[in-house]
Amino acid sequence: MDASNRLRNVKGTLYTWAVGLTITGSPELLVDGQPVTIDGAAVRFAVELTGQSLVGVDSQSEHTFRGAVLLIADVFNKAPSADTGVNLYDIDAMVDDLRDAFSLLSLRLKDYTVDPNSPTTLAAPHVLRALGPAQFSPLSPVDGYQRARVTVPVIWDAYHTA
Amino acid sequence: MLEVKLNQAQLNRQVRHLLARLPGELREPAVKKVAFDVLHDVQLGIYTGGFGNPKRVDTGRYVSGWRLAMAQLGVGPAPDASLAQPGDGRAEVRTSDGKTIAVLTNAVEYGSYVEYGTSTMRAGNHVAVALQRATEGTRQVVTQLMRSYWEGS
């Protein structure tokens, strides 16, 4: 299987970039499945495959697909209580940083399958790109956290070879 | 409660242009078909863990709520919604000011936890993925409808 067609590599490239972002308030940066462990601010990223479509055929054994994923950031910030005050704009500042970063996203796809600790950038220019501006939606508070969600569709070209 | 609104303004520009060019009598069937596809993918994701989403079935009430909404659309065979309670799921398609909107509702109280997760539980993202898949697939639906309309006229 071509490295550009592996969702594992797409997730690795996006997650590594996402947890390296600089976000106002220095929230805990997590990836899908990791629980929030601190009593302050956190962002949890998820990558969901939403589809693949054929965009070209080079020969009987070489196809190019356009892959699409949805990059999601769930933002958590401690909710105010009777004892503790919270700046209600803090979560907005985090959301703004994420919207900005997501909307400009353009990353060369990396291969994590050989050595996950030392991924190599693929030789052919497979680029993960944001498709349009990021969307933002506030969510209802849950278990002591204010919440918001930032999403952006991301596309890339993947090779399929026999 | 989770509520999903599908309208042509929210879909991408290319799809919006295609929908706007549809003859009036085809807009409602097109929106219903897209809404049906969204609900189909949502319930499949919840029930089977398809599309990479986590399988989330305990009592089956939440997934049945979405199926109840599917049945109300009147598109395709009615799915098994026997585990839903009255009012759990609802689908409404309406047209005003030249815009056709589908409102899909699941009133099961823990629905937002299944979809968005919590600080300690992974989000299901069943609706988010289904909506994105629909956005990417709607162009095909609209194109097929236009073709069949012109061929039949």
Interface residues (C-beta under 8 A of the other chain):
Chain A: L7 D32 G33 P35 V36 A42 R44 A46 E48 L49 T50 G51 S53 A68 L70 I72 D74 F76 G132 L139 S140 V142 D143 G144 Y145 R147 R149 T151 P153
Chain B: N12 F51 G52 N53 S112 Y113 Y116 G117 T118 S119 T120 M121 R122 A123 N125 A128 V129 Q132 R133 T135 E136 G137
